[in-house]
Amino acid sequence: MVNFKRFLRKFYLGLVILFLYAPILVLIVLSFNSSKSRSKWGGFTTKWYSSMFSNDTIMLALKDTLLIAVLSALLASLLGTVAAIAINHMRKIPRTIMLGITNIPMLNAEIVTGISLMLLFLGLDLNLGFLTVLLSHTAFNVPYVILNVMPKLAQTNQSTYEAALDLGATPLKAFFLVVFPDIFPGILSGFLLAFTLSLDDFIITHFTRGATVNTLSTLIYSETRKGIKPEMYALSTLLFGGVLILLLLVNRLGKKEKAA
């Protein structure tokens, strides 16, 4: 009976994983299909990968997407860490209120966030473009960084920081020598989450990009009306592989730190 229950749990887990990754596996297979038809296998090929790198539109969208994702993740990590430290030093009631406010952007519908940011930028007479998309992604990502850093701050020993100050260290030096190493895993997790959210965001980008910026999500959306090119399958496969390798490396480093 115990073995049967264990089998059912593993079978259920296998179905969930299959449901999650089957579409990605189909996309990977299509990226090696020489035929443009999604329902017909025309033989194995890698021509879509070489064609992808020679497509200026895709490469420009990829460059803008990665640049916005990296910059917004860095800015969100910096702002989110500073905000988390400030919230952590508040009294109980103000801290609870600030954490509640932090949760609003994550619970709010993205279309509301996108439209409100667009109206804000237009009200400030800012031209919609690269800067507005970067600011929008940063604002959207900051709460996720805060919620990743806060638990690590709660685990730090305040006495160690105060001891560093007593020994003559400046507050900034004491922070980087004592506090920062303890909260770095939370900052890194927040950075990776912010990078991933920015990488695939469509709704906020759509409302704040104007006509001058095209990311991968908006490019794919514009191509759905005339058919998605097989080069996009190849690009999506490379992005999935890159993110998977990055997550494996981060998990491996995390295991080494715990072992040490």
BALUMMAR-178699 format. One record per residue (C-alpha): residue in three letters; x, y, z. Coordinates in steps of 0.25 Angstrom, whole numbers, plus 5000, padded with zeros to 4 digits. Layout:
N
ALAXYZ
...
END
This chain:
260
MET500050005000
VAL501250095004
ASN501950064990
PHE500650094983
LYS500450234989
ARG501850264986
PHE501650224972
LEU500450314971
ARG501250434976
LYS502350404966
PHE501350384955
TYR500650514959
LEU501950594960
GLY502350534946
LEU501050584940
VAL501150724946
ILE502650734940
LEU502150674927
PHE501050784926
LEU502050894929
TYR503150854920
ALA502450784908
PRO502150914901
ILE503650954902
LEU504050824897
VAL503150844885
LEU503850974883
ILE505250914883
VAL504850804873
LEU504250914864
SER505550994864
PHE506250874858
ASN505150854848
SER505550884833
SER504050904830
LYS503351034833
SER502150954836
ARG501850924851
SER501050794847
LYS502050734837
TRP503550684840
GLY504450724829
GLY505750664834
PHE506750714844
THR507450844842
THR508150964849
LYS507951064838
TRP506951144847
TYR508051164857
SER508951224846
SER507851304840
MET507451364854
PHE508851424856
SER508751484842
ASN507351544844
ASP507651694848
THR506151714854
ILE506351594863
MET507751634868
LEU507351774871
ALA506151724879
LEU507051624886
LYS508051734889
ASP506951824895
THR506351714903
LEU507551674910
LEU508051814912
ILE506751854919
ALA506751724927
VAL508151744932
LEU508051884935
SER506651884941
ALA507051764950
LEU508351834955
LEU507551964958
ALA506451884965
SER507451804973
LEU508151934978
LEU506852004981
GLY506151874986
THR507351854996
VAL507351995001
ALA505851995003
ALA505851855010
ILE506951905020
ALA506052035022
ILE504851945025
ASN505551855034
HIS505951965043
MET504552015044
ARG503651995056
LYS502651875055
ILE501351955050
PRO502152045040
ARG502851915035
THR501551845033
ILE500951955025
MET502151975016
LEU502151825014
GLY500651825010
ILE500951945000
THR502151854994
ASN501151744992
ILE500251834984
PRO501051834970
MET501151684971
LEU499651664973
ASN499251774964
ALA498851734949
GLU500051764940
ILE499151834930
VAL498751934941
THR500251954944
GLY500551974930
ILE499452074927
SER499752154939
LEU501252164936
MET500952204922
LEU499952314927
LEU501052354937
PHE502152374926
LEU501252444917
GLY500852534928
LEU502252564931
ASP502452594916
LEU503452474914
ASN503552414901
LEU503252264901
GLY504452184898
PHE505652114904
LEU505752204917
THR504252184920
VAL504252034918
LEU505552024927
LEU504852114938
SER503552024937
HIS504351894938
THR505151944950
ALA503951994957
PHE503251864955
ASN504451784959
VAL504751854972
PRO503651784981
TYR504151644977
VAL505651684981
ILE505051744995
LEU504351614998
ASN505551534995
VAL506551615003
MET505651635015
PRO505751495020
LYS507251495019
LEU507251625027
ALA506351565038
GLN507451455039
THR508651545041
ASN509251565055
GLN509151715059
SER510151695070
THR511251665059
TYR510951795052
GLU511051875065
ALA512351805069
ALA512951845055
LEU512551985058
ASP513151985072
LEU514451935066
GLY514552055058
ALA513952015045
THR513052125038
PRO511552085036
LEU511852065021
LYS513051975023
ALA512351905034
PHE511151875025
PHE512051825013
LEU512851735023
VAL511851685032
VAL510351695027
PHE510551695011
PRO511151545011
ASP509951495019
ILE508951565010
PHE509651534997
PRO508851404994
GLY507551484995
ILE508051594986
LEU508551494976
SER507151424976
GLY506451554975
PHE507351594963
LEU507151464956
LEU505651474958
ALA505651624953
PHE506451584941
THR505551474938
LEU504251554940
SER504851664931
LEU505251574920
ASP503851514917
ASP503051634921
PHE502051684910
ILE500851764916
ILE501651874923
THR502651874911
HIS501551884901
PHE500952014908
THR502252084911
ARG503152054899
GLY502552154889
ALA502952124874
THR504452124876
VAL504752004884
ASN504451854881
THR504751744891
LEU504651594888
SER503251594894
THR502651704886
LEU503351654874
ILE502751514875
TYR501351584878
SER501451664865
GLU501851534857
THR500651454862
ARG499751514851
LYS500651474840
GLY501251354846
ILE502451334855
LYS503751304848
PRO504551184851
GLU505651274855
MET504851304868
TYR504851164872
ALA506351154871
LEU506451284879
SER505551234890
THR506251104891
LEU507551174893
LEU506951264904
PHE506351144911
GLY507651074911
GLY508451194916
VAL507451214927
LEU507451074931
ILE509051074931
LEU508951194940
LEU508051134950
LEU508851004951
LEU510151084953
VAL509451174964
ASN508851044971
ARG510250984971
LEU510851104977
GLY509751104987
LYS510050964991
LYS511550984992
GLU511251105002
LYS510351015011
ALA511450905011
ALA512451005015
END
